Amino acid sequence: MPVRGKDTTIWRKRLLILLLIGLSLQFVMINFNHPFDLQTWEGLYVDLGNNRSPYDTLEDLTYDARASYGTGWASHYMYFTYPPMMIFIHYPLAQLYWQFYSLPATYDFAPAGVDPCPQVPLMLNFMWKLPIFLAGIGIAVLLFKMTNGSEKSMKMFLFNPFIIFISAWWMFDNIAVFFLLLATYLFERKRYDLSAIALSFGFLTKYFPIFALPIFCFELIRRRSWKFLRYALIFGAVSAVAILPFLNGVILSFEFQASRPPAGITPFTSAVAIAELGLVDPSTAAHLAYIAIPALGVFALITGMSLIYAYLSKRDISLRTKILLTFIVYLIVMKNVHEPFVVVLIPFLILALHEDYSAKKLWLYRLVWILPLMYAAINVPLSRFFYGFTLDEGILNSFILPIMIRGAILALIMVAFHLTLWASLIKFKKGHK
């Protein structure tokens, strides 16, 4: 029975309080940061304050890296290697920020292989993370609407420790996932043009939402609608308008992503482990990491995604379940699966649990975020997020384990995580229409 009058007001206040609590939990943690990524965010704000494209800085740093290749630098510098949406979001915030602080006269970037030690003003952390936190609130609200007012679904996202950790301490995946979820919400309400624009915004934030484009188009084709052409054209047009002014920089960032050695919670990192353990000579290790494994990764990505698209194009299940299965396969076949990448699964797993709950599915949902959280705590490790508070190497290195122990634990977590992904792929493929 719908609530009315005074009950409606109480209900809305309760939801607002929940959202504010979720937002507050993240704001109290804004001084925790991943050191490499914080260097990028600080450099981005300096670039934007100087009205300079961060892609130009990326190009300069990459030329320096190539000139010094063989002395610890790689063929690309790990700076701003993302699509341009974060430039559009943060340009006005950076201009506001530099009204209160003086622009530095020079840039300060650490050489590759050396931990940067950035300690930035609290306001920069606030400015950088505000859009991430607001996107998280947007995801929670969308989950509430997409589950017919399920407060539990909203709380499962808002108070998820992994989500709080990634968004408050680390990365901006929340923003890309918000646009992807918004595209799904609008598509289900037959607002196809707006859905295509939202999906494009997701792709312009981080590249992975583009893997949902075939799912949306196949859904329209399955409904015998030619609107799939319009959908794809709108997506392409919006993306092109944003990317073309930065085309060379975006191409360079694509090159960086394609050439990266395998990393994260993926079996592809076995090549890196073999090299770290000294089981092969350095030249063989470099060949594995930079040539053989990336080539195998491209093959795995193309094959895996083609198979899941072919399978889902014939399945009569809900759109949200199809997107969930798509990104489960994406994480299985990618050669780089950094811990924040898993954020994309969380809202769609919550939606799937709302559609068809079972205790086994709930445990799979829990394992999907618990295992990457454990992996990050050991891999980064956790103590490295304390740069905002101290430069004491004793504290910052306190969570670093001996290499053999660390490697064994990470390998076990990686295997458990991929078994969980495969189990989820099998269990959730029976989603309701």
Secondary structure, DSSP 8 states (H G I E B T S, - for coil): ----THHHHHHHHHHHHHHHHHHHHHHTTTT---HHHHHHHHHHHHHHHTT--HHHHHHHHHHHHHHTBTTTB-SS--S--S-THHHHHHHHHHHHHTTTS---SS-----TTS-------HHHHHHHHHHHHHHHHHHHHHHHHHTTS-HHHHHHHHT-HHHHHHHHHT--HHHHHHHHHHHHHHHHTT-HHHHHHHHHHHHHHSSGGGGGHHHHHHHHHHTT-THHHHHHHHHHHHHHHHHGGGHHHHHHHHHHHHH---EESSGGGHHHHHHHTT-S-HHHHHHIIIIIHHHHHHHHHHHHHHHHHHHHTT--S-HHHHHHHHHHHHHHH-SEE-GGGGGGHHHHHHHHHHHS--HHHHHHHHHHHHHHHHHHHHHTTGGGGGGGT---HHHHTTT---HHHHHHHHHHHHHHHHHHHHHHHHHHTT---
